[in-house]
Amino acid sequence: MKTLAIDTSNLVMGIAVVDDSQVIGEVITNLKKNHSVRLMPAIETLLKECSVNAKDLERIVVAQGPGSYTGVRIGVTIAKTLAWTLNIPLIGVSSLEVLAANGRYFEGFVCPLFDARRQQIFTGLYQYQADGTFVKKVEDQLVINVDWLQKIKQYNQKVLFLGNDVKVHEEIIKRELGDLAVIAPYTQHNPRPSQLALIGMQKEATPLHAFVPNYARLAEAEANWLASQNQNS
């Protein structure tokens, strides 16, 4: 079953074409460039390089958030448009779960994170079991970094931190967790779209009309508008 996976939930833009258990093609970039301009040409180029026609695709898998508000919106919008046009299923996967999969061989907890500014992070806590199953220990959330670190410190286990934004919070991570904190090498910080496809294959599709991004918070413009309404009421 040919699957197109799309992830633009942060600076990393990832696209993969997977056919059952084979990765046919995969593109990953980590650049400060506009996803809205680059994504569709990148998809078209990858499909052409892989000799796959759009009509051959049987499902779309997209990183559903959380992450950059604009990035998540772009990826989900294009994924929904393609799924609707091709009349194929659309499956959403947590952007944090995709990143956490890079730590699947770590013996301990895996903590993917994205910076959310003002000392906040998007994060969750994951763990791989001996039988290869993937367990979410703590649900994805938006939280103050110190509060989160104090919470996971109570488990008293090694924690692998993943993500390109780890460096923003590395000092406080090491201060709060000490030797329990393990910072992944930079080669593990980019979420892989082929892994996104694999996770999506194991999930049920969502009806298109019900499919929405997971922003995990209001957009800044919405938050400001609500604040102004509260002040005026």
C-alpha positions in Angstrom: 0.0 0.0 0.0 1.6 3.2 -1.2 1.7 5.9 1.5 2.7 9.6 1.3 3.9 11.0 4.7 4.1 14.8 5.3 5.6 16.7 8.2 5.9 20.5 8.3 5.1 21.0 12.0 8.4 22.7 12.7 11.4 24.0 10.7 12.0 20.4 9.5 10.2 19.6 6.3 9.9 15.9 5.8 8.3 13.9 3.0 8.4 10.2 2.4 6.9 7.7 0.0 6.5 4.2 1.5 5.2 1.0 0.0 4.2 -1.4 2.8 7.6 -2.3 4.3 9.8 -0.5 1.8 10.9 3.2 1.9 10.9 4.2 -1.7 12.0 7.8 -1.1 12.5 10.3 1.7 13.4 14.0 1.8 14.3 15.9 5.0 15.4 19.5 5.3 15.9 21.7 8.4 15.8 25.2 7.0 14.3 28.5 7.8 12.3 28.6 4.6 8.6 28.9 3.8 6.9 25.5 3.8 4.0 26.9 1.9 6.3 27.6 -1.1 8.4 24.5 -0.9 6.1 21.6 0.1 4.1 20.9 -3.0 7.1 21.2 -5.4 9.0 18.9 -3.1 6.1 16.3 -3.1 5.9 16.5 -6.9 9.6 16.0 -7.3 9.8 13.1 -4.9 6.9 11.3 -6.5 8.5 11.8 -9.9 11.9 10.5 -8.7 10.1 7.5 -7.2 8.1 6.8 -10.4 4.9 7.1 -8.4 1.8 8.8 -9.7 -0.4 10.7 -7.3 -3.3 8.4 -8.4 -1.2 5.4 -7.1 -1.2 6.7 -3.6 -3.5 4.8 -1.2 -3.3 7.0 1.9 -1.8 10.1 3.3 -0.2 10.4 6.8 0.5 13.8 8.2 2.1 15.1 11.4 -0.9 16.7 13.0 0.9 18.8 15.6 1.7 20.3 18.1 4.4 22.5 16.8 4.6 25.8 14.8 1.1 27.0 14.2 1.8 28.0 10.6 3.8 24.9 9.9 1.1 22.5 11.3 -1.6 24.4 9.3 0.3 24.1 6.0 1.0 20.4 6.4 -2.5 19.5 7.4 -4.1 21.7 4.8 -2.1 20.2 1.9 -2.6 16.6 3.3 -6.4 17.1 3.6 -6.5 18.6 0.1 -4.6 15.7 -1.4 -6.7 13.1 0.5 -9.9 14.7 -0.7 -8.8 15.1 -4.3 -7.5 11.5 -4.5 -10.4 10.1 -2.3 -8.0 8.2 -0.1 -7.8 7.9 3.8 -6.0 10.6 5.9 -4.3 9.6 9.1 -2.9 12.0 11.7 0.0 11.3 14.0 1.3 13.4 16.9 4.4 15.3 15.8 6.0 14.5 19.1 5.3 10.8 18.7 7.2 10.9 15.4 10.2 12.6 17.0 10.1 10.2 20.0 10.5 7.2 17.6 14.1 8.3 17.1 14.8 7.1 20.6 13.2 3.7 20.2 16.4 1.8 21.2 17.0 3.9 24.4 16.6 2.0 27.7 14.6 4.5 29.6 12.2 7.3 29.0 12.1 9.3 25.8 11.2 13.0 25.9 10.7 14.8 22.6 10.3 18.5 22.8 9.6 21.6 20.7 10.2 25.1 22.0 7.0 27.1 22.6 8.7 30.4 23.8 8.4 32.0 27.2 10.0 29.0 28.9 7.2 26.8 27.5 7.6 23.5 25.6 5.5 21.1 23.7 6.4 17.7 25.1 5.4 14.2 26.2 7.0 11.2 27.7 7.4 7.9 25.8 9.0 4.5 26.5 9.7 1.4 24.3 9.0 -1.9 25.9 11.1 -5.1 25.6 8.6 -6.5 23.2 9.0 -3.6 20.9 5.7 -1.9 21.7 5.7 1.9 22.1 4.0 3.3 25.3 3.0 6.9 25.9 3.7 7.4 29.6 2.5 11.0 29.8 0.2 12.7 27.3 1.5 15.4 24.9 1.1 18.8 26.4 2.1 22.5 26.6 4.0 23.1 29.8 6.5 25.3 31.6 9.9 23.6 31.2 10.8 23.6 35.0 7.4 22.2 35.9 7.8 19.4 33.4 11.3 18.5 34.5 10.3 18.4 38.1 7.5 16.1 37.2 9.5 13.6 35.2 12.3 13.7 37.8 10.0 11.8 40.1 10.3 8.7 38.0 14.0 8.6 38.8 14.9 7.1 35.5 17.2 8.1 32.6 15.5 10.4 30.1 16.6 10.9 26.5 15.8 14.4 25.2 15.2 14.7 21.5 14.6 17.6 19.2 16.3 20.6 17.5 15.0 22.9 20.3 16.7 20.8 23.1 19.6 23.2 23.0 17.4 26.1 24.0 16.5 24.3 27.2 19.6 22.2 27.7 21.0 24.2 30.6 17.9 23.9 32.7 17.4 20.3 31.8 20.9 19.4 33.1 20.4 21.6 36.2 17.1 19.9 37.1 17.8 16.3 36.2 21.6 16.0 36.5 22.9 12.6 35.5 19.3 11.4 34.7 19.3 13.7 31.6 20.7 12.3 28.3 20.9 14.6 25.4 20.6 12.8 22.0 23.2 13.4 19.3 22.2 16.0 16.7 21.6 13.2 14.1 18.6 12.1 16.1 16.9 15.5 16.4 15.1 15.6 13.0 11.8 13.6 12.9 11.8 11.1 10.0 8.9 11.1 7.6 9.4 7.4 6.9 8.8 6.7 10.6 5.7 9.0 10.4 4.4 6.7 7.6 5.1 3.6 9.7 3.3 4.9 12.8 0.4 6.1 10.6 0.0 2.6 9.1 -0.9 1.3 12.5 -3.6 3.9 13.2 -7.2 4.4 12.0 -8.0 7.1 9.5 -10.1 10.1 10.6 -13.1 11.2 8.5 -11.9 14.3 6.5 -14.6 16.6 7.7 -13.6 15.8 11.3 -9.8 16.1 10.8 -8.3 19.1 12.5 -4.7 20.1 13.5 -3.6 19.7 17.1 -2.2 23.1 18.0 -2.2 22.4 21.7 -2.9 26.0 22.3 -4.6 29.0 20.7 -2.8 30.9 18.0 -1.3 34.1 19.3 -3.8 36.2 17.4 -6.7 34.2 18.8 -5.3 34.5 22.4 -4.9 38.3 22.0 -8.4 38.6 20.6 -9.9 36.6 23.5 -7.9 38.7 26.0 -9.2 41.9 24.5 -12.8 40.5 24.7 -12.4 39.7 28.3 -11.1 43.1 29.0 -14.1 44.7 27.3 -16.7 42.5 29.0 
